């Protein structure tokens, strides 16, 4: 029942639900206490609403956002509490006392301070917002960027300002209880002095040397840095905050380029969620600013997504434009007709080339280049189930998609059947459930199915923990957990080293990465992953969400996978391990294989998941696996050959396209020069002979 209430209220925990209920009930109780009247009851209800409100804000509760949409926002809630306090004074027959008029005057004056306070906060934030935000770009030596205001002034500023009324509320309540105006006027004075002080403290940061230079000065500094750095290959990305993973998957590849790399982002939300990298990053929200940026040395632009803002870069003729995508699968998105606007489309293997040919969407075969998948280097090849360990099966369904197609995800129609059969398998297997991060964002049914599957896995884990057949090495797990704590503490220390940046401007100024620290963090994350898997029994079912452990880490500890049509399947094929794919749309095995190349070496599951036994049999006895040879052939078809390495293929493709761009640009210069000569020669011919 509590879990249902949490889901309906859109809160994150039982504590958050309790705080929401306390705040909602607190205001009717305040009114009742004011009407009775009862000072102790009013004080208790007021304290409850203050504390609940503060807790929900600190947690960033969805409920707080919804209240502001229905005219019950933060300011209104504080105003109602103050009006009810005035009502309490009136019901206590204090309407003719000086404290009554003092309270009214205080709250009016206090609200009068909200306007300049809000205006100053907004003005400071706007003036400190940079036209571009950068990482690993040296702007500090080119332009003056002052320190951010103290975090205490701007962080949750509206909430802090409103809470200054606490002194007046407490003082007035004390006066009402003891029948003396002294405490009330002391509280009123404290509230007004603190409110005025807060406003005055903000004023120095709206002008002079406390604000960054004008946009044109900053943009000129960026152009100056670009002329010095001379970037050659750009990764361009635009998207929602939830799509940051699409650019993150290319960061390591960009770091390994033979040419000088640069990453250009279009949304600040993506920059905030981007993983650490040594590659220079420029976030340019404004299309005009991007189009005026000096990118004359760039010869290759790489695009990880087909989005409208790509046009701002595609318009540049001096560079060649390449669609690299953020996955290689048989989904329709992998053959988007928009792809024909690029000079080239890079696919992992021959399958991508054939996919475009079959789709016939206008992408020429000559414009497709096979480069492998550099991101798949961390995936380990399967050597069979280690002796003494039960097999691990990863269930990694994709999300429901935008179009409501039942074939997008197995979650709704098959997910529970798959998990039930896996957790009841005999001989037993371990289940890892790792859903797509977008799961439930479009379909309520998919979200509900995800929650039911999570409950199934957690229940099965609890039952297995109580099963005497399964025993764990408690000492080893305790040591692993201690190691995890040590690594996480060191990671937190490294992440916090140098102090938290006050705002976008300060982060841009100080955003040069410490390479040695970056390398240490990478090493620690690898150690964290190893310790994580050792911190719980190798037989324990587990739900894995969030960024860590990564999907590829789950691949490496698994012996088989169940998934849907997505790039997850194509990537898993690199491991050579058995896998199953669910035909959720019920096309039938032959038609499903005909339409989806990546499933041609898979066990095909119906929505009942009755065929799961075939997958488990292949895991338990690899020698009798009928699809092993097919998987090897399919791997080469989908992902290309093992040699040369994918990163080498990728760098070769970049070099070849750079040469094409240079050839094109030289040709344009030659034609322009020839045209200039032709314009001059006729004029010379008309000159009279001397």
N, C-alpha and C positions, 0 to 999 in steps of 0.2 A: 504493500500500500504506500509506504514511504517512497519507494522507487518510482511509483506511478506519479505521485505528487511532485517529486523532483523533476520528472520529465515534463509534466504539464506546466509547471511554473518556470521551466527553462533555467533552473539553477544547477550549480555544480555539485552540491553535497547536502547532506542532512543538516549540517550546521548553517549552511547558507539558506536552506529552506526555513529553518527555525528563526533565523534573523529576519527573513522576509515576513513571516507570519507575525513576529513580534512587532515589527514596524507597522504592518497593516492594522493590527488590533490596537496598537498603542494610541493612534489618533482618536478613535471612538472613545477609548477610555479617558483620554485627555478631556474630551468634551463632557463626558459624564462627570468627571471629577470637578470640572469648572462649574457645572450646573448644580452639583449637590449642595454646596461647594466643599471640597476637601483638599487642603494644601498638601498633606502627606501623599495622598493618592495621586495628585497632579504631579508632584515631584518625582514619584516613582515611575509614572507613565512617561514623563518627559525624559528621564534618564534612559529608559528602555528605548525610546525612539531615537535619541541621540546615538546611543551605542550601536543599535541595529543599522541605522543609516550609515554610520561610519564604517562598520564592518562590510556592508554590501558594496560601498564605494571602493574600499581597499581591495576587495575580491574582484572588482570589475564586473559585477553581476549584470546579467542580461536584463533582469527585472528593473534595474535602475534606468536603463536606457528606455525600456517600454513605458515607465512612469512619465518620463519627460515627454513622450509622444502623446499622452492623454492629459496634458496640462496638470500633471501632478509632479513636476520636476523638483529639483533640490530647493530652489528659491521659494517655490510655493509651499513646500512642506515646512520650511522654517517660518514663513510668514503666518501660516495657519497656527503653528505652535505659539507664536507671539500674540496673535489675536485671541487665542483661547486663554492665554495668561491675562490679558486685559479683561476678558469676560470673567475670569476667576476673581479678579480684584473687584469688579462691579458686583458680583454675587456675594462677595464678602462685605458689601456696604462700604467699600473704600473709594467709591466714585467721586467723593468730594475731597478726598485726601490728596496731598501734594504728590505722593508716590504714584497715584493713578495717572496724573497729568505728566509726571516725569517719565513714566514708562512709555506712554504714547509718544511723547516728544522724542525719546531715545530711539524707539523703533523706526519712527519716520526719518530721523536724521541718519540712522544706521543704514536704512535702505537708500537714502540719498547718496551715501558713500559707495554704494554698489556700482553706480553708473561710472564715475571716474575710475574706480578700481578695474572694472571690466574693460573699459576703454584702454587703459594703460597696458593691461596684460595683453590684449589683442594687438595693440600697436607695437609693443616690444616683440611679440612673436612674428608679426608680419615684417618688421624691419630687420629682424635677424634671420629671416628665411632667405636662403641663398638662391640665386637663379639656377645654380647647379650644386649638387652635393657630390663629394668625391671621396675615394679611398685610394691610398697609395699614389696620390698625386701631390707633388710639392707646390702648394700654393702659398705656404707661410712665408717663403722667401720672396714672393712676388707681390703680395697684397696683404694689407694689415687686416687681420680678423681678430677683434677683441674677445676677451673671455666672456662666456655666457654669464648672465645674472646668477646669483646663488640659487641652487635648485629649490631651496625652501620658499623662494618668492613666487615661482611660477608653477611648480608641480602641484596639481590639484588646487589651484589658487582659489577658485570659487568656493570650494568646500571649506578651505581654511578661513577665508574671509567671513563666510556665514557663521562659522562656529565661534567667532569672536562675540556673538550675542550671548554666549554661555554665561559670561560674568554678569551681565545685566539680568538674565533670567534667574540665576541663582540668588542674586542680591534682592530682587523683587520678591521672590518666594520667601526668603528669610524675613523680609520686612512684613509680609503678609502673615507670617506665622507668629512673629514676636510683637507685632503692632508697633514697629519703630521704622521710620523712613531712612535711617542712617545707612543700613546695609544696602538698601535698594539704590540709593544715590551713589554709594561707593561703586557698586557693580555697574551702574549706568556710566559713571565716569570712566571706569576701566574699559568698558566696551567701546566707547566713543574715542578714547585716546588711542587704543590699539588699532581701531579702524582707520583713524586719521594717519597714524604712524605707518600702517601698511601701505596706504596710498602714497605717502611722501617717500617711502623707501623705494617705490617703483619708478618715480619720476626721473632720477638720473639716467635711467637706462633707455630713454626714448630719444636721445639726441647726442650730438657730439661724438667723441671717440669711443663711446660705449656701443655703437652700432656698426655693422660691417659696411664696407663701401657700396656705392651704387652698383646696380646690376651690370652696367656696361664696363665698369672697372674690373669686376670679377671675371666677366666673360673674356675680357682682353687678357687677363692673367692666365686663364685656361688655354686660350689660343697660343700664348707665349710658351706655356708648358708643352703643348702639342707640337709646336715647331721644334722644340728642343728634343722631345722624346721620339718623334717621328714614328707613330704607330703604323703598322703595316696590315695587321689582321684584327678585325673588330668582331666581337660577339655582341649582337644587338638583341635586346629583349624588352618586351612590354607584356604586361598581364596583370591579373588580380593578385592580391597578397597571398592567396592560397596556391598560386602557381610558381612560387619561388623555387620549388624543387626542380622545375624545368630548366632553369639557368644553373642551379647548383650542380646538376649532373655533368655540366660541361667545364666546370672550373679547373679540375685537374688536367683535362685535355688542353685547355688554354695555357696552363702553366708549362706544358711540355712542348709548346709550339717552337719551331725553329725561327719563326719571324717574331717581330715585336708585337705582343698582343695588347688589346684594349677591350674593356667591356663597357658598353653603353646601355644604361637602363633608362626607362621612361617614367617609372613610378617610384616615389620615395618608399612606399610600403615594401617593394621588392628589395630595395637597398637595405632596409632594416632587417629583412629576413634572409639575406644572402649569407652563405657560409663564408668564413674567413678565406682569403686568397691573397697571393702575392701579386696578382695581376692588377694593374691600374684600373679603377672603376670610375666612370663619370655618370651620374644620374642627371638627366636633362628633362624635366617635366614639360617644358615649353617647346612646342614644335618649331616656332620661329627661332628660338635660341639654338636648337639643334641644326636647323638648316643654315644658320649663319656661322656655325662652328667650323674652324679650319681643320678639315679632315683630308687635306690634299695629298697626304702621304699614304693614306689607306688604299690598299689594292684589293682586299678581299673582305667582304662583310658576310658574317654567318648569322643565320636566323633560326632560332630554336622554336618559334611558334608563328602561326599564320594569324596575324592580328592587324587591325586597321592602321595602327600607328607605324607599321612598317613602311608606309608610303613616304614618310619623312626622310628615310634613308635610301629607299629604292630609287628616289629621284636623282641620286648622284651618279652621273655616268662614268666618272673616272675610276670607279671601283667595280669589281664583279660581285654579284650577289648570289648567295648559296643558301638553300634551305637544308638544314641538317636535322630539324625536328627535335623531339624530346622522347623518342621511342620508335621502334620499328616493328609494326604489327600489321595484321590484316584488317584492322578497323578502317572505316571509310575515311577517317581523318588522315590516314597515311597516304591517300591518293587524292587529296583536296585539289580541285581544279585551280585554286589560287596559286598553286605551286608553279604554274607556267610563267609567272611574272619573274621568276628568278633565272639567272644565267645558267645555273646548274642546280641539280638536286642530288644530294649525296645520300646513298643508302648503305646499309651494312653489307649486303651481299647480292647475289644474283636475284634473289626473291623480290627485292625491292624494285629492281629494274622490270621484272616480269609483271609485277603488280601494276605499275603505271601503264605498261603496254596493254594489259587486259582491260584496265579501267578506261583507257582512251579519253583522257581528260585534257589532252593538248600538250603534255610534257614529252618532248622528243627523246628518243633513245640516246641520241648523241649527247644530250645534256645531262645524262645520269652517270654518276661516278660511284663506284663501289669502294668504300673506305673502311669497312669493318665497323666495329663498335669499340672505341678505345676504353669506354667505361667498364667493359666486361673483364678487364685484366685481373681484378681482384677475385673473380669467381674461380673456385678450385674445381678441378676435374674429379669425378667420383671414383673412389677406389673400393666401393662396397661398404656395407655396414661394419663399423669397427667391432671386433670381437668383444663380447660381454655387454654390448649396449643394444637396447631395443631400437628398431628403426624409428626414425622421425619423419613425419609427413607434414609438410607445410601447406596450409590452406590459405591462399592469397588471392581472393576474388577482387576483380576490379569494381569500379563504382557504377552507378546506374545510368550515367550519361544524361544528355539533355533531351533526348527524343522519346524516352519512354519505351524504347525497343526492349522486349523481354529477353533478347539475346545478349544484351550488354553485360549483365551480371548474373551469376548463379545464386546470389544471396537470397533473393525473394522466393524463387521456386524450388531451389535445390539445396541451399546452404545448410539448413537444419538436417536434411537427410544425409548429407555428406559427413557432417560432424558427428551425428549419432552413430553412423556406421564405423567411423574411425575410432571413436572412443570406446566402442564395444568390440573392436576387432580382436580375434583370437587366432594365433598368438597376438599379444598386445603391441600397439605402436604408440608413440607419443605424438600429440597434435600441437602444432604451432599455428595460431590463427592471427594473420596480419592483414587487416582490411586496408583498402585504398583510403588515403587521407580525405578524399571527397565524399566518402560513403555517407548517404543520408542527407546530403546538401540539397538534393532535388526531390527525391522520392521519400515520402514518409514511410512507405512500405519497406523500402530498403533499410531505412534507419531502424525501424522496429525489428526487422529480421536480424540486423547486426546485434542489437541488444539481446535478442533471444539466443543467438549463437554464442555471444560472450558469456551469458549465464550458463549455457550448456557446458562450455569448456571449463569454466570455473567450478561448476558442480562436479564434473568428472575429475578435475584435479584434486578436489577435496576428498572424493571417494578413493582415489588412488593413494593419497597420502595416508589414509586409514587402512589400506590393504596390506596385510602382513607379508605378502609376496614381494613387495617393493621396499627395499631398505636403502637408506641414504647415508653417506659419510658426513655426519654432522660437523666433524672437525674440519674437513676440507671445505665444506660450504661456509663455515664461519670464517675461515681464513680468506676465502674468496670475497666474502662480504666486507671483511676488514680492508682487503686490498682495494675493493671498489670505493669504499669510503675515502681511503687515502688518495686514490686517483682523482675522485670527484673534488676533493678538497684542493688538490693541486691545480686541477683545471679551473676551479672557481677563482683561485688565487691568480692564475695566469690571465684569466678573462678580466679580472678586476684590476690587473696591474696597470698603472698609469692613470687610474681614477676614471670614474664614469664621466663620459662627455656630457656637458650640460645641455647642448642642443645641436641642431644640424650644422650650424656655422662652426662651432668649436670642434665637432667631429670631423668636419671637412679639413679644418686647419691642422689637426693633430692625427689625421687618419693614415699615417705611414706605418705599415705593418713591420713589426720586429720579426725578421726572417727566422732567427734562432728560436724565438718563442713560438712561432708558427710551426716549426719543425718539431719542437718538443710537444706541442699540443697534438699534432698528428700521431706522434709515437704514443702518447698517453691514451689517445682514443683507441688505438689498436690494443693496448694493454687493457683498457676498460672493457672492450668487447670480449676479450678472452676471459677476463675475470667474471663478466656478467654470466656467461654460459656455465661457468663453474660454480656460481653462487646458488644454484638450485639443482635438484636431482635431474639426471639425464633422462628420467622417465616422466617428468612432470609436464602435464599439459599446460600451455600458457597462451594468454592473449597478449599480443605485442602491438602496441600503438605508439605513435610519436616518431621522432626522427631517429632515435637510437633504441635498439640496434637497427642498423640499416637493412634494407631488403636483401642485399647481397650477402650480408652476414648470416641472415636466416637461410639463404640458399646453401651456404657452406656447412651449416650444421644439420641440414636436412638430407634425407636419402631419397625423397620423392616429393612431388608437389601436385596439388590440385588447384587449377585456376580457370580463368576465362580468356576469351580472345582479347589480348592486349600485349603490350611490349614485354610484360612480365614473362609470358610464355617464351617469346623469342630469346630473352636474356637467359632464362633458365636452361634453355637448350645448350648453352655454352658449357654447362656442367656435365653433360652426357648422362644425367640421371633420369630415371623413369618419371613420367609426368602424365597427368590426366587433365582433360579439358571438358567442361560441361556444355552440352548442346542444349542450352536453356530454351532456345526458340523451337526445339524439336524439329529440326530440319531433316534428321535421319543421318546415320553415320556417313554414307557415301556423299550425300550432298554437303554435309558439314565439312568433310575433308576437301571436297572440290572447291568450296568457297574460301577455305581458310588453310593456307599453306602450312602454317605453324603447327597444325594438329595432325599432320600426316604420319607422325611417328608417336602419337599419343594414344592413351586409352581414352576412348570417347565415353562420357558418362551421360546417361539420361537424367532427368530431374529426380528420379527415384534413387539415383546413385547405386543401382544394383550391380554395376560393372566394377565397382571399386576393388573387388577381390582380385581382378586381373592385375591391377597396379600393385597391390600388396604382394602378390605372388612373385612379380618381377623383382621387387625389392628384396624379398627373402631369399631368392635363388637367382642371382644375376646370370648364372650359366644357362638357365632355362628361359631367359628373357627373350621373347620372340621379336621385340622391336629394337633391340640394341643396335643392330647394323643400320636400320632405318634412321635412328637418331643421329648416328655419325654422318650419314649422307645429308640429312636435313640440316645439321649444324653447318656444314660447309656451304650449303645452298643459301641459308638464311644469313649467316654471319661472315661468310667468306673464309678463305684459307687461314690456317694458323700462322703461316709465314708468307710474306713478311708480317711483322707485328702490326696490329691495327694503327697504333700511333704513328708508325713509319708510313703506312699507307695514307694516313690523314695528312701528315706533313708534306708528302709528295703531292697530294691533291692541292694543298694550299700553294705550294711552289709553282705548280703548273698553271693554276688559275692566276697567280700573280703575274706570271710571264704573259698570259693572254691580256691582262689589264694593261701592262706596260706597252705591249705591242699596239693595242687599241689607242692608247693615249699618244704614243709617238706618231701613229698614223694621223690622228686628228691634228697634231701640231704641224706635221708636214703639209697637210691639206690647207691648214690655216695660213702657213707661210707662203704656199704656192698661190693662194687666193690674193694675198697681199701684194705679191709681185705682179700678178695679172692686173691689179688695179693701178699700180704705179706705171707699168709699161705704156699703156695708151696715153697717159698724160705726158710721158717723155716723148712719145712719137709726135705729139702736137706742137712741141717746142720748135720754133724756127731755127733753121741751121745758121751757124755763125761762120 
